[in-house]
Amino acid sequence: MNKLAFLIGAVAVTGANAILLSPVAPAIAVDLDVSLHRVLWGAAVYGLATLSSALLLARWAGKQGPARSLRLALVLLAVSFLTAGSGPSITWFHAASAMAGIGTGVALPSAYALGRLVSPPGREARTMGLVLSGWTIALICGVSLAGYLADTIGWRWVYWGFGTVTAGLVLGGLRCDLPNPANKDTRLWRAWQQPGFSKALAVMGLLMLAFYTSYTFIGAHVVTRMGFGTTEAGLVVLAYGMGFGTSTFVDPLLDRIGAARVARPLFLITSAFYVGFGFAAHSFGALWVSTFLWGITQHLALNIAVGRLNALSDQHRAAVLGWNTAITYLAVFLGAIFGQYLFAAAGFQGLTLLSAALLAVMALLAKPQA
């Protein structure tokens, strides 16, 4: 199997696990005879396990090396998919969610680290953009396809299907000759000694908090505020995934111009976009187009943020990317918890204005380049 194809697939199945619950949760609730609220606790369990794993297992992952860590994490993800689909109770399902979170906390940092290691010199942004395109596959398959399959053949088959695909990916990855440099010094606090780390991590945290503050509630806005159904909500998410994937064609420009030079203008453009996004959210057509464009800008900003962290230290990359995954899933938690109050008080436009403010702070933190 091609190295890049393996890494894209690894990000895709990991990302699908992160967003799979939303479209299939109602079917799980009916089948297991529990409330939808109890099913959605699985997302909280998953997020907490991912955050904990990214920090507590970063040292172990660094000693194993990114290739070995990724393969072992994918094995755990495959088992978690198959376990979730076979569970007789919601407790069983939540245990599988925790297992998936542990695997994700190791898989994502390892995949991102390998993205830089396999990249030809001078093409880091393009290569990382291709690795990140796995999220596009996750959005299309994890949200759109999963919801359809859950309605037609049942939610259990969705999890079993993803488990089988992940197991196949593990087998295919055994044939990949991936670099596997182990880090001897993998203590987490070492990351904070790297010049620029705290600012780069703050940029990533603000980017992901801005994103999840708005993204978490866009489906609720479409259904509860605009009066459409879940199909239309899924189409909006699909638009984001299409934009995110389309942006891979723009990634080579980051290598050509320089990511550091583009960062501040891009963050300011994205901040302004969030402001306009809120005003466009009253028309479904305008919302769909805006969400597509949002996917493009988010992909480019994420590429810059991940690339900046990835380049800080070869020796301490496992610790650096462990903190990256932890701050990302902390943003998932905070965006959902605090965003619900702002959404109730000020609607989707209030959320996008907050996201715009966070991006403006990001722009101030970005180092300008001549």
C-alpha positions as CSV (number, residue, x, y, z in Angstrom):
1,M,0.0,0.0,0.0
2,N,1.2,3.5,-0.8
3,K,2.4,5.4,2.3
4,L,0.2,8.5,1.7
5,A,-2.8,6.3,1.0
6,F,-2.3,4.5,4.3
7,L,-2.0,7.8,6.2
8,I,-5.0,9.3,4.5
9,G,-7.0,6.1,5.3
10,A,-5.8,6.2,8.9
11,V,-7.0,9.8,9.4
12,A,-10.3,8.9,7.6
13,V,-11.2,6.0,9.9
14,T,-10.1,7.9,13.0
15,G,-12.0,10.9,12.0
16,A,-15.1,8.9,11.1
17,N,-15.1,7.4,14.6
18,A,-15.1,11.0,16.0
19,I,-18.2,12.1,14.0
20,L,-20.0,8.8,13.4
21,L,-22.3,9.0,16.5
22,S,-24.3,12.0,15.4
23,P,-26.2,10.5,12.5
24,V,-26.7,7.1,14.0
25,A,-27.5,8.0,17.6
26,P,-31.3,8.0,17.2
27,A,-31.2,4.4,15.8
28,I,-29.0,3.3,18.6
29,A,-31.4,4.8,21.2
30,V,-34.3,2.9,19.7
31,D,-32.5,-0.4,19.4
32,L,-31.0,-0.3,22.9
33,D,-34.2,1.2,24.4
34,V,-32.5,4.2,26.0
35,S,-32.9,8.0,25.7
36,L,-31.0,9.8,23.0
37,H,-29.3,11.8,25.8
38,R,-27.7,8.6,27.2
39,V,-26.5,7.6,23.8
40,L,-24.9,11.0,23.2
41,W,-22.9,10.6,26.4
42,G,-20.8,8.3,24.3
43,A,-19.4,11.4,22.6
44,A,-18.3,12.8,26.0
45,V,-16.7,9.5,27.0
46,Y,-14.9,9.4,23.6
47,G,-13.7,13.0,23.9
48,L,-12.4,12.5,27.5
49,A,-10.7,9.3,26.6
50,T,-9.0,10.9,23.6
51,L,-7.8,13.9,25.6
52,S,-6.4,11.6,28.3
53,S,-4.8,9.2,25.9
54,A,-3.1,12.0,23.9
55,L,-1.3,13.1,27.1
56,L,-0.9,10.0,29.1
57,L,0.3,7.8,26.2
58,A,2.4,10.4,24.4
59,R,5.6,9.2,26.1
60,W,4.9,5.6,25.3
61,A,4.1,6.5,21.7
62,G,7.3,8.4,21.4
63,K,9.3,5.4,22.5
64,Q,7.5,3.1,20.1
65,G,7.9,5.4,17.1
66,P,5.1,6.9,15.0
67,A,4.7,4.0,12.6
68,R,4.4,1.3,15.2
69,S,2.2,3.5,17.4
70,L,-0.2,4.2,14.5
71,R,-0.5,0.5,13.6
72,L,-1.3,-0.5,17.2
73,A,-3.8,2.3,17.6
74,L,-5.6,1.2,14.4
75,V,-5.8,-2.3,15.8
76,L,-7.5,-0.9,18.9
77,L,-9.8,1.3,16.7
78,A,-10.8,-1.8,14.7
79,V,-11.7,-3.7,17.8
80,S,-13.6,-0.7,19.2
81,F,-15.8,-0.5,16.0
82,L,-16.6,-4.2,16.1
83,T,-17.2,-4.1,19.9
84,A,-19.6,-1.1,19.6
85,G,-21.6,-2.8,16.9
86,S,-21.9,-6.0,19.0
87,G,-22.9,-4.5,22.3
88,P,-26.1,-5.6,24.1
89,S,-26.3,-2.5,26.3
90,I,-25.5,1.2,26.4
91,T,-22.8,0.5,29.0
92,W,-21.1,-1.8,26.5
93,F,-21.4,0.9,23.8
94,H,-19.8,3.5,26.1
95,A,-17.0,1.2,27.0
96,A,-16.3,0.8,23.2
97,S,-16.4,4.6,22.9
98,A,-13.7,4.9,25.5
99,M,-11.6,2.3,23.7
100,A,-12.0,4.2,20.5
101,G,-10.9,7.4,22.3
102,I,-7.7,5.8,23.6
103,G,-6.9,4.7,20.0
104,T,-7.6,8.1,18.6
105,G,-5.4,9.9,21.1
106,V,-2.4,7.9,19.7
107,A,-3.5,7.5,16.1
108,L,-3.9,11.2,15.1
109,P,-0.5,12.5,16.5
110,S,1.3,9.5,14.9
111,A,-0.4,10.0,11.5
112,Y,0.4,13.8,11.6
113,A,4.0,13.0,12.5
114,L,4.4,10.5,9.7
115,G,2.9,13.1,7.3
116,R,6.0,15.3,7.8
117,L,8.4,12.4,7.9
118,V,7.3,11.0,4.5
119,S,7.1,14.4,2.8
120,P,9.7,15.3,0.2
121,P,11.7,18.4,1.1
122,G,9.9,21.6,0.2
123,R,6.5,19.9,-0.2
124,E,5.5,19.6,3.5
125,A,2.3,21.7,3.2
126,R,1.1,19.7,0.2
127,T,1.8,16.4,1.8
128,M,0.1,17.4,5.1
129,G,-2.8,18.7,3.1
130,L,-3.3,15.3,1.5
131,V,-3.0,13.6,5.0
132,L,-5.7,16.0,6.3
133,S,-7.9,15.1,3.4
134,G,-8.7,12.0,5.3
135,W,-11.1,14.2,7.2
136,T,-13.0,14.8,4.0
137,I,-13.6,11.1,3.5
138,A,-14.6,10.9,7.2
139,L,-17.2,13.7,6.8
140,I,-18.7,12.2,3.6
141,C,-18.7,8.6,4.8
142,G,-19.0,9.2,8.6
143,V,-22.0,11.6,8.4
144,S,-23.8,11.3,5.0
145,L,-23.3,7.6,4.2
146,A,-23.6,6.4,7.8
147,G,-26.9,8.0,8.4
148,Y,-28.3,6.4,5.2
149,L,-26.9,3.0,6.0
150,A,-28.3,3.2,9.6
151,D,-31.8,3.8,8.2
152,T,-31.5,1.0,5.6
153,I,-29.5,-1.9,7.1
154,G,-29.1,-0.9,10.8
155,W,-26.5,1.0,12.9
156,R,-24.7,-2.2,13.9
157,W,-23.7,-2.9,10.3
158,V,-22.3,0.6,10.1
159,Y,-19.9,0.0,13.0
160,W,-19.1,-3.5,11.7
161,G,-18.4,-2.1,8.3
162,F,-16.0,0.5,9.6
163,G,-14.3,-2.1,11.8
164,T,-13.7,-4.3,8.8
165,V,-12.3,-1.4,6.8
166,T,-10.0,-0.5,9.6
167,A,-8.8,-4.1,10.0
168,G,-8.1,-4.1,6.2
169,L,-6.2,-0.9,6.6
170,V,-4.0,-2.4,9.3
171,L,-3.2,-5.4,7.1
172,G,-2.4,-3.1,4.1
173,G,-0.2,-0.9,6.3
174,L,2.0,-3.8,7.2
175,R,3.4,-3.6,3.7
176,C,4.2,0.1,4.0
177,D,7.9,0.9,4.7
178,L,7.2,3.8,7.0
179,P,9.9,5.7,8.9
180,N,9.8,4.9,12.6
181,P,12.2,7.1,14.6
182,A,11.8,6.6,18.3
183,N,12.2,9.6,20.7
184,K,14.4,8.8,23.6
185,D,13.2,11.8,25.7
186,T,9.4,11.8,25.5
187,R,8.5,13.7,28.6
188,L,5.5,15.9,28.0
189,W,6.9,19.0,29.7
190,R,9.8,19.0,27.2
191,A,7.4,20.3,24.6
192,W,7.0,23.5,26.6
193,Q,10.7,24.2,26.4
194,Q,10.6,24.4,22.6
195,P,10.8,28.0,21.3
196,G,7.4,29.0,19.9
197,F,5.5,26.0,21.3
198,S,3.2,27.8,23.6
199,K,2.2,30.3,20.9
200,A,1.7,27.6,18.3
201,L,-0.4,25.5,20.7
202,A,-2.5,28.6,21.5
203,V,-3.1,29.2,17.8
204,M,-4.3,25.6,17.4
205,G,-6.5,25.8,20.5
206,L,-8.1,29.0,19.2
207,L,-8.6,27.6,15.7
208,M,-10.3,24.5,17.0
209,L,-12.4,26.3,19.6
210,A,-13.6,28.7,16.9
211,F,-14.5,25.8,14.7
212,Y,-16.3,23.6,17.1
213,T,-18.2,26.5,18.7
214,S,-19.9,27.0,15.3
215,Y,-19.8,23.5,13.7
216,T,-21.4,21.7,16.7
217,F,-24.6,23.7,16.3
218,I,-24.9,24.2,12.6
219,G,-27.2,21.1,12.3
220,A,-29.3,22.4,15.2
221,H,-29.6,25.7,13.5
222,V,-30.8,24.1,10.2
223,V,-33.4,22.0,12.0
224,T,-34.6,24.2,14.9
225,R,-34.1,27.7,13.5
226,M,-34.6,27.3,9.8
227,G,-37.2,24.6,9.9
228,F,-35.6,22.0,7.7
229,G,-35.0,18.3,8.4
230,T,-32.0,16.1,9.1
231,T,-31.4,15.5,5.4
232,E,-30.8,19.2,4.8
233,A,-28.6,19.3,7.9
234,G,-26.5,16.4,6.4
235,L,-26.2,18.3,3.1
236,V,-24.7,21.3,4.9
237,V,-22.2,19.0,6.6
238,L,-21.5,17.5,3.2
239,A,-20.8,21.0,1.8
240,Y,-18.2,21.5,4.5
241,G,-16.5,18.2,3.6
242,M,-16.5,19.1,-0.1
243,G,-14.9,22.4,0.6
244,F,-12.3,20.8,2.9
245,G,-11.4,18.4,0.2
246,T,-11.3,20.9,-2.5
247,S,-8.7,22.9,-0.6
248,T,-6.1,20.2,-1.1
249,F,-5.6,21.7,-4.6
250,V,-4.6,25.0,-3.0
251,D,-2.2,23.5,-0.5
252,P,0.8,23.6,-2.9
253,L,0.6,27.4,-2.8
254,L,1.5,27.3,0.9
255,D,4.8,25.6,0.0
256,R,5.4,28.1,-2.8
257,I,4.6,31.3,-0.9
258,G,5.4,30.1,2.6
259,A,2.9,29.1,5.2
260,A,4.3,31.6,7.8
261,R,3.8,34.5,5.3
262,V,0.2,33.4,4.5
263,A,-0.9,32.7,8.1
264,R,-1.8,36.2,9.4
265,P,-3.8,37.3,6.3
266,L,-5.5,33.9,6.1
267,F,-6.6,34.1,9.8
268,L,-7.9,37.6,9.3
269,I,-9.8,36.6,6.1
270,T,-11.3,33.6,8.0
271,S,-12.3,35.9,10.9
272,A,-14.1,38.2,8.5
273,F,-15.7,35.2,6.8
274,Y,-17.2,34.1,10.2
275,V,-18.9,37.5,10.5
276,G,-20.4,37.1,7.0
277,F,-21.2,33.5,7.7
278,G,-23.6,34.4,10.5
279,F,-25.6,36.9,8.3
280,A,-25.8,34.3,5.5
281,A,-27.2,31.6,7.8
282,H,-30.9,32.7,7.2
283,S,-31.0,31.3,3.7
284,F,-30.3,27.6,3.0
285,G,-28.6,28.3,-0.3
286,A,-26.4,31.0,1.1
287,L,-25.6,28.8,4.1
288,W,-24.7,25.9,1.9
289,V,-22.3,28.0,-0.2
290,S,-20.8,29.6,2.9
291,T,-20.2,26.2,4.5
292,F,-18.4,25.0,1.4
293,L,-16.1,28.1,1.5
294,W,-15.7,27.5,5.3
295,G,-14.3,24.1,4.5
296,I,-11.7,25.6,2.2
297,T,-10.5,28.2,4.7
298,Q,-10.6,25.8,7.7
299,H,-8.4,23.3,5.8
300,L,-5.8,25.9,4.9
301,A,-5.7,27.3,8.5
302,L,-5.5,23.8,10.0
303,N,-2.7,22.9,7.6
304,I,-0.7,25.9,8.7
305,A,-1.4,25.3,12.4
306,V,-0.5,21.6,12.3
307,G,2.5,22.2,10.1
308,R,3.8,24.8,12.6
309,L,3.6,22.4,15.5
310,N,5.1,19.6,13.5
311,A,8.2,21.6,12.6
312,L,9.0,22.6,16.1
313,S,11.1,19.6,17.2
314,D,12.0,16.3,15.6
315,Q,13.2,15.0,19.0
316,H,10.1,15.9,20.9
317,R,7.4,15.6,18.2
318,A,5.5,12.9,20.0
319,A,5.0,15.2,23.0
320,V,4.2,18.2,20.8
321,L,1.6,16.4,18.8
322,G,0.2,14.8,21.9
323,W,-0.5,18.2,23.3
324,N,-2.0,19.2,19.9
325,T,-4.6,16.3,20.1
326,A,-5.3,17.1,23.7
327,I,-6.0,20.8,23.0
328,T,-8.2,19.8,20.0
329,Y,-10.5,17.6,22.1
330,L,-10.5,20.1,24.9
331,A,-11.9,22.6,22.3
332,V,-14.6,20.0,21.3
333,F,-15.7,19.8,25.0
334,L,-15.6,23.6,25.6
335,G,-17.3,24.4,22.3
336,A,-20.2,22.1,23.1
337,I,-20.6,23.1,26.7
338,F,-20.4,26.9,26.4
339,G,-21.7,27.1,22.9
340,Q,-25.1,25.8,23.9
341,Y,-25.8,28.8,26.2
342,L,-24.7,31.3,23.5
343,F,-26.8,29.4,20.9
344,A,-29.9,29.6,23.1
345,A,-29.3,33.3,23.8
346,A,-28.0,34.7,20.5
347,G,-28.5,32.0,17.9
348,F,-26.1,30.8,15.3
349,Q,-25.0,34.3,14.5
350,G,-23.8,34.8,18.0
351,L,-21.7,31.7,17.7
352,T,-20.1,32.8,14.5
353,L,-19.3,36.3,16.0
354,L,-17.5,34.6,18.9
355,S,-15.6,32.4,16.4
356,A,-14.6,35.5,14.4
357,A,-13.2,37.1,17.6
358,L,-11.2,34.0,18.3
359,L,-9.7,34.0,14.8
360,A,-8.8,37.7,15.2
361,V,-6.8,36.8,18.3
362,M,-5.2,34.0,16.3
363,A,-4.1,36.6,13.7
364,L,-2.4,38.6,16.4
365,L,-0.5,35.6,17.6
366,A,0.6,34.6,14.1
367,K,4.2,35.7,13.4
368,P,4.2,38.1,10.4
369,Q,6.7,37.4,7.7
370,A,8.1,39.8,5.2
